[in-house]
Amino acid sequence: MSDTSQARRVVVAAYLGWTLDAFDFFILIFVLQDISKTFGVSITSVTVAITLTLAMRALGAFIFGQLADRFGRRPLLMANVLCFSALEFASGLAPTLFSFMILRALFGIAMGGEWGIGSSLTMETIPPKWRGWVSGLLQSGYPSGYFLATIVFGVFYPLVGWRGMFMIGAAPALLVLYIRRNVPESPDWRARAAERRGQPGIGTVLKNHLGLTIYAVVMMMAFNFFSHGTQDLYPSAFLGVQHKFSHATITNIALIYNAGAIIGGIAFGALSQVIGRRVTIVLAALLSLPVLPLWAFSDSPVMLGLGAFLMQICVQGAWGVIPAHLNELSPPAIRATFPGVVYQLGNFLASYNATLQAGIGERMGHNYSWALAGVAGTVAVLIALLVGFGVEAHDVAMTGEATPPAA
């Protein structure tokens, strides 16, 4: 098998892994109202499940990342997919709200591990000239999962209900068969095998790159507010509760804006290979600002669909650069751990977003427009400032010859 053929198979596996992981996560946001009725609580109370999932992802990134740095990317990627699939299925069987919350927290640990392992395996395997567009493709797995969850919601929800939706979420376990048969271990990880015994531990590495670590965590906090602040409450609370749109209308709008997210991630990821990571991210973030009125304050399904499409082009356009950007900045010895941990620590700091926005919306009479627009506009500016004045390591070698700049 040629190196190019191997690289393509790794890209496919990592893309599908993040797509199916996101698919399992986004099933929840379509059924918030149903779960609240089943357990007799408010939607705001159920959004705590989202908060728990996001908060626990940092722990998962650390656990799975450390294991992948020690034992290899490939076996841990398979273990990770099996874990989040099993926990998703179990969520559909939860007899009480408390048990449901525990299962979503455990799911968060499993979900947190996939991104760091998949992105490091990919970036260490592909040619450097591929990094931009592959970065966009990998990150577009997140809206692809959202898109897939939307389709499953539209087709199967009337037949199986909210519990059946989670059981369908066990299907990603089949990806393990593809990984086992077609995906090789990272050549960079294999090349470092002889060096690992003498390398410092993660604590020493992070201490030596403390400035970079803090910067990356704060940056990813802003990024996670940007994505979750424009996604988590949009279909169920904003389109459903506030605008009282039908099931079919919500499904169509969600499909439209996730198509925009996929387009944005791939397009801006590819652009970053030409004009640089920082410039591309700043451009995408600032372009979201003029879209805010159309996205959050329109009334008709057509205008809201257009606004959501444009907004997700910008949001996921900025995100499309992140897999390449974080892996290029990462200290090589902990590349399976560092990107995932800083990403998920940022997620932890932003994990209150859904509950925050839901609470604001409920206090305003179930009008979520200002909650959505306030978060999205604020973090778009913050991202532009953090990234614009930050660092990048465009096309750094991933075979040990080069190290990222310290911040």
C-alpha positions as CSV (number, residue, x, y, z in Angstrom):
1,M,0.0,0.0,0.0
2,S,1.5,3.4,-1.0
3,D,2.0,6.2,1.6
4,T,-0.6,8.3,-0.2
5,S,-3.1,5.5,0.0
6,Q,-2.4,5.0,3.7
7,A,-2.8,8.7,4.3
8,R,-6.2,8.8,2.6
9,R,-7.4,5.9,4.7
10,V,-6.3,7.6,7.9
11,V,-8.1,10.8,6.8
12,V,-11.3,8.8,6.1
13,A,-11.1,7.1,9.5
14,A,-10.4,10.3,11.5
15,Y,-13.1,12.2,9.6
16,L,-15.7,9.5,10.3
17,G,-14.6,9.2,13.9
18,W,-15.3,12.8,14.6
19,T,-18.4,12.8,12.5
20,L,-20.0,9.9,14.4
21,D,-18.8,11.3,17.7
22,A,-20.5,14.6,17.0
23,F,-23.6,12.7,15.7
24,D,-23.9,11.0,19.0
25,F,-23.5,14.4,20.8
26,F,-26.0,16.3,18.7
27,I,-28.8,13.8,19.1
28,L,-29.4,15.3,22.5
29,I,-30.1,18.8,21.4
30,F,-33.0,17.7,19.2
31,V,-34.8,15.9,22.0
32,L,-34.3,18.3,25.0
33,Q,-38.0,19.0,25.1
34,D,-38.9,15.4,25.1
35,I,-36.5,14.5,27.9
36,S,-37.8,17.4,30.0
37,K,-41.3,16.1,29.6
38,T,-40.3,12.5,30.4
39,F,-38.6,13.4,33.6
40,G,-40.9,16.3,34.5
41,V,-38.3,19.1,34.6
42,S,-37.6,22.3,32.6
43,I,-35.5,22.4,29.4
44,T,-32.9,24.5,31.4
45,S,-32.5,21.5,33.8
46,V,-31.9,19.1,30.9
47,T,-29.3,21.4,29.4
48,V,-27.1,20.5,32.4
49,A,-26.6,17.2,30.5
50,I,-24.9,19.2,27.7
51,T,-22.8,21.1,30.3
52,L,-21.7,17.8,31.9
53,T,-20.8,16.3,28.5
54,L,-18.7,19.3,27.6
55,A,-17.1,19.6,31.0
56,M,-16.0,16.0,31.1
57,R,-14.4,16.1,27.6
58,A,-11.2,17.6,29.1
59,L,-10.7,14.5,31.3
60,G,-11.3,12.2,28.3
61,A,-8.8,14.1,26.2
62,F,-6.2,13.7,28.9
63,I,-6.8,10.0,29.6
64,F,-7.1,8.9,26.0
65,G,-4.4,11.3,24.9
66,Q,-1.9,10.0,27.4
67,L,-2.6,6.4,26.5
68,A,-2.3,7.2,22.8
69,D,1.0,8.9,23.3
70,R,2.2,5.8,25.2
71,F,0.6,2.9,23.3
72,G,-0.2,4.3,19.9
73,R,-2.9,6.3,18.1
74,R,-4.6,3.4,16.3
75,P,-5.6,1.1,19.2
76,L,-6.8,3.9,21.4
77,L,-8.9,5.3,18.5
78,M,-10.7,2.0,18.3
79,A,-11.2,1.8,22.1
80,N,-12.5,5.3,22.1
81,V,-15.1,4.7,19.4
82,L,-16.4,1.6,21.2
83,C,-16.7,3.6,24.5
84,F,-18.7,6.5,23.1
85,S,-21.0,4.2,21.1
86,A,-21.8,2.0,24.1
87,L,-22.5,5.0,26.4
88,E,-24.7,6.5,23.7
89,F,-26.8,3.4,23.6
90,A,-27.0,3.2,27.4
91,S,-28.3,6.8,27.5
92,G,-31.5,5.7,25.7
93,L,-32.1,3.2,28.6
94,A,-31.7,5.7,31.4
95,P,-34.6,5.2,33.9
96,T,-34.1,8.5,35.8
97,L,-32.8,12.0,35.1
98,F,-29.9,11.3,37.5
99,S,-28.8,8.2,35.7
100,F,-29.1,10.0,32.4
101,M,-26.9,12.8,33.6
102,I,-24.3,10.3,34.8
103,L,-24.3,8.5,31.4
104,R,-23.9,11.9,29.6
105,A,-20.9,12.8,31.8
106,L,-19.3,9.4,31.0
107,F,-20.1,10.0,27.3
108,G,-18.3,13.3,27.6
109,I,-15.1,11.5,28.7
110,A,-15.3,9.2,25.7
111,M,-16.1,12.0,23.3
112,G,-13.2,14.1,24.6
113,G,-10.7,11.5,23.6
114,E,-11.6,11.1,19.9
115,W,-10.6,14.5,18.5
116,G,-7.1,14.6,19.9
117,I,-6.2,11.1,18.8
118,G,-7.8,11.4,15.4
119,S,-6.3,14.7,14.6
120,S,-2.8,13.8,15.7
121,L,-2.9,10.5,13.8
122,T,-3.9,12.3,10.7
123,M,-1.5,15.3,10.9
124,E,1.4,12.9,11.6
125,T,0.5,10.8,8.6
126,I,-0.4,13.1,5.7
127,P,2.0,15.2,3.6
128,P,2.5,18.8,5.0
129,K,0.9,20.3,1.9
130,W,-2.4,18.5,2.7
131,R,-2.7,20.0,6.2
132,G,-4.9,23.0,5.4
133,W,-7.7,21.3,3.5
134,V,-7.5,18.1,5.6
135,S,-7.8,20.2,8.7
136,G,-10.9,21.7,7.3
137,L,-12.3,18.3,6.3
138,L,-11.6,16.8,9.8
139,Q,-13.3,19.7,11.6
140,S,-16.2,19.6,9.2
141,G,-16.8,16.2,10.7
142,Y,-18.4,18.1,13.6
143,P,-21.1,19.7,11.4
144,S,-21.3,16.5,9.4
145,G,-22.3,14.8,12.6
146,Y,-24.8,17.5,13.2
147,F,-26.1,17.1,9.7
148,L,-26.4,13.3,10.1
149,A,-28.2,13.7,13.4
150,T,-30.6,16.1,11.7
151,I,-31.4,13.5,9.1
152,V,-31.9,10.8,11.6
153,F,-34.1,13.1,13.7
154,G,-36.2,13.9,10.7
155,V,-36.6,10.3,9.5
156,F,-36.5,8.1,12.6
157,Y,-37.6,10.3,15.6
158,P,-41.4,10.0,14.7
159,L,-40.9,6.2,14.7
160,V,-38.6,5.5,17.7
161,G,-38.9,8.5,20.0
162,W,-36.1,10.1,22.0
163,R,-34.9,6.8,23.6
164,G,-34.6,5.1,20.2
165,M,-32.6,8.0,18.9
166,F,-29.9,7.3,21.4
167,M,-29.9,3.6,20.6
168,I,-29.4,4.4,16.9
169,G,-26.3,6.3,18.2
170,A,-24.6,3.0,18.9
171,A,-24.0,2.4,15.1
172,P,-20.6,4.2,15.1
173,A,-19.1,1.1,16.8
174,L,-19.0,-0.4,13.3
175,L,-16.2,2.1,12.4
176,V,-13.8,0.0,14.5
177,L,-13.9,-2.7,11.9
178,Y,-12.7,-0.2,9.2
179,I,-9.9,1.1,11.5
180,R,-8.7,-2.3,12.4
181,R,-8.5,-3.4,8.8
182,N,-7.3,-0.2,7.0
183,V,-5.6,2.3,9.3
184,P,-1.9,2.0,10.0
185,E,-0.2,3.4,13.1
186,S,1.2,7.0,12.9
187,P,4.7,7.0,11.3
188,D,5.8,9.8,13.6
189,W,4.7,7.9,16.7
190,R,6.6,4.8,15.5
191,A,9.7,6.9,14.8
192,R,9.7,8.3,18.3
193,A,9.3,4.8,19.9
194,A,13.0,4.5,20.8
195,E,13.1,8.0,22.3
196,R,10.0,7.8,24.6
197,R,11.8,6.1,27.5
198,G,14.1,9.1,28.0
199,Q,11.5,11.8,27.4
200,P,10.2,14.0,30.2
201,G,6.7,13.5,31.5
202,I,3.7,15.5,30.5
203,G,4.0,17.8,33.5
204,T,7.5,18.8,32.6
205,V,6.6,19.3,28.9
206,L,3.6,21.5,29.8
207,K,5.7,23.5,32.3
208,N,8.2,24.1,29.6
209,H,5.4,25.4,27.4
210,L,3.3,27.0,30.0
211,G,2.6,30.2,28.1
212,L,1.6,28.3,25.0
213,T,-0.7,26.1,27.0
214,I,-2.5,28.9,28.8
215,Y,-2.9,30.8,25.5
216,A,-4.2,27.7,23.7
217,V,-6.8,27.0,26.5
218,V,-8.1,30.5,26.5
219,M,-8.3,30.5,22.7
220,M,-10.2,27.3,22.7
221,M,-12.6,28.5,25.3
222,A,-13.6,31.3,23.0
223,F,-13.8,28.9,20.1
224,N,-16.2,26.6,22.0
225,F,-18.4,29.5,23.0
226,F,-18.5,30.4,19.3
227,S,-19.6,27.0,18.2
228,H,-21.8,25.9,21.0
229,G,-23.3,29.4,21.4
230,T,-24.5,29.2,17.8
231,Q,-25.6,25.6,17.8
232,D,-26.8,24.0,21.0
233,L,-30.1,26.0,21.5
234,Y,-30.7,26.9,17.9
235,P,-33.0,24.0,16.8
236,S,-34.9,23.1,19.9
237,A,-35.2,26.3,21.9
238,F,-34.8,29.1,19.3
239,L,-36.5,27.6,16.3
240,G,-38.9,25.3,18.2
241,V,-39.9,27.1,21.4
242,Q,-39.4,30.7,20.4
243,H,-40.5,30.5,16.7
244,K,-42.8,27.5,17.1
245,F,-41.7,26.0,13.8
246,S,-42.8,22.6,12.8
247,H,-40.6,19.5,13.0
248,A,-40.1,19.6,9.2
249,T,-39.1,23.3,9.2
250,I,-36.6,22.8,12.0
251,T,-35.1,19.8,10.2
252,N,-34.8,21.7,6.9
253,I,-33.1,24.7,8.5
254,A,-30.7,22.5,10.5
255,L,-29.7,20.7,7.3
256,I,-29.1,24.1,5.5
257,Y,-26.9,25.5,8.2
258,N,-24.9,22.3,8.6
259,A,-24.3,22.3,4.9
260,G,-22.9,25.8,5.3
261,A,-20.7,24.6,8.2
262,I,-19.2,21.8,6.1
263,I,-18.5,24.3,3.2
264,G,-17.0,26.8,5.6
265,G,-14.7,24.3,7.3
266,I,-13.2,22.9,4.2
267,A,-13.0,26.2,2.3
268,F,-11.3,28.2,5.1
269,G,-9.1,25.2,6.1
270,A,-7.8,25.1,2.5
271,L,-7.4,28.9,2.5
272,S,-5.2,28.7,5.6
273,Q,-2.6,26.7,3.7
274,V,-2.2,29.7,1.4
275,I,-2.6,32.8,3.6
276,G,-1.7,31.3,7.0
277,R,-3.6,30.0,10.0
278,R,-4.0,33.2,12.0
279,V,-5.2,35.4,9.1
280,T,-7.8,32.9,8.0
281,I,-9.2,32.5,11.5
282,V,-9.5,36.2,12.1
283,L,-11.2,36.7,8.7
284,A,-13.8,34.0,9.4
285,A,-14.5,35.3,12.9
286,L,-15.0,38.9,11.8
287,L,-17.2,38.0,8.8
288,S,-19.7,36.5,11.3
289,L,-20.5,40.0,12.8
290,P,-22.5,41.4,9.9
291,V,-24.5,38.1,9.8
292,L,-25.7,38.4,13.4
293,P,-29.0,40.4,12.8
294,L,-30.1,38.1,10.0
295,W,-29.2,35.0,12.0
296,A,-30.7,35.9,15.4
297,F,-33.4,38.5,14.7
298,S,-35.2,37.4,11.5
299,D,-38.7,36.0,11.7
300,S,-39.3,33.9,8.6
301,P,-37.9,30.4,8.0
302,V,-36.3,31.5,4.8
303,M,-34.4,34.4,6.3
304,L,-33.4,32.4,9.4
305,G,-32.2,29.6,7.2
306,L,-30.1,32.0,5.2
307,G,-28.7,33.6,8.3
308,A,-27.9,30.3,9.9
309,F,-26.2,29.1,6.7
310,L,-24.0,32.1,6.5
311,M,-23.3,32.1,10.3
312,Q,-22.1,28.5,10.2
313,I,-19.9,29.1,7.2
314,C,-18.1,31.7,9.4
315,V,-18.1,29.7,12.7
316,Q,-16.9,26.4,11.2
317,G,-14.7,28.3,8.8
318,A,-12.7,29.5,11.8
319,W,-12.9,26.1,13.3
320,G,-11.7,24.4,10.1
321,V,-8.2,25.7,10.8
322,I,-7.9,24.4,14.3
323,P,-6.8,20.8,13.8
324,A,-3.8,21.9,11.8
325,H,-3.1,24.9,14.0
326,L,-3.1,23.1,17.3
327,N,-1.2,20.1,16.1
328,E,1.5,22.4,14.6
329,L,1.8,24.3,17.9
330,S,1.9,21.1,19.9
331,P,5.1,19.9,21.6
332,P,5.9,16.7,19.6
333,A,6.2,14.4,22.6
334,I,2.6,14.9,23.6
335,R,0.9,15.6,20.3
336,A,-2.0,13.1,21.0
337,T,-2.5,14.8,24.4
338,F,-1.8,18.5,24.0
339,P,-4.3,19.5,21.2
340,G,-7.1,17.4,22.7
341,V,-6.5,18.6,26.3
342,V,-6.3,22.4,25.5
343,Y,-9.3,22.0,23.2
344,Q,-11.4,20.2,25.8
345,L,-10.2,22.4,28.7
346,G,-11.5,25.3,26.6
347,N,-14.7,23.3,26.2
348,F,-14.8,22.9,30.0
349,L,-14.5,26.7,30.5
350,A,-17.3,27.2,28.0
351,S,-19.5,24.3,29.1
352,Y,-22.0,26.5,30.9
353,N,-23.0,28.1,27.6
354,A,-26.2,26.2,27.0
355,T,-27.5,26.6,30.5
356,L,-26.5,30.3,30.4
357,Q,-28.2,31.0,27.2
358,A,-31.3,29.0,28.2
359,G,-31.6,30.9,31.5
360,I,-31.3,34.3,29.7
361,G,-33.9,33.2,27.1
362,E,-36.4,32.0,29.7
363,R,-36.1,35.2,31.7
364,M,-36.9,37.1,28.5
365,G,-40.1,35.1,28.0
366,H,-38.5,32.3,25.9
367,N,-37.0,34.8,23.5
368,Y,-33.5,33.5,22.8
369,S,-32.4,36.1,20.2
370,W,-30.3,38.3,22.5
371,A,-28.7,35.3,24.3
372,L,-27.6,33.9,21.0
373,A,-26.4,37.1,19.4
374,G,-24.7,38.4,22.6
375,V,-22.5,35.3,23.0
376,A,-21.7,34.9,19.3
377,G,-20.8,38.6,18.7
378,T,-18.6,38.8,21.9
379,V,-16.6,35.7,21.2
380,A,-16.1,36.5,17.5
381,V,-14.3,39.7,18.5
382,L,-12.4,37.9,21.3
383,I,-11.2,35.2,18.8
384,A,-10.1,37.8,16.3
385,L,-8.0,39.5,19.0
386,L,-6.6,36.3,20.6
387,V,-5.6,34.7,17.3
388,G,-4.6,37.9,15.6
389,F,-2.0,38.7,18.3
390,G,-1.1,35.0,18.9
391,V,1.4,32.5,17.4
392,E,1.4,30.0,14.6
393,A,3.8,27.3,13.3
394,H,2.6,26.9,9.8
395,D,3.9,23.6,8.2
396,V,6.2,22.8,11.1
397,A,7.8,19.3,10.5
398,M,6.2,16.5,12.5
399,T,9.1,14.1,12.6
400,G,11.1,15.5,15.5
401,E,13.3,18.0,13.7
402,A,11.3,21.1,14.6
403,T,9.6,22.3,17.7
404,P,6.8,24.8,18.0
405,P,7.5,28.4,19.2
406,A,7.1,29.0,22.9
407,A,4.6,31.6,23.9
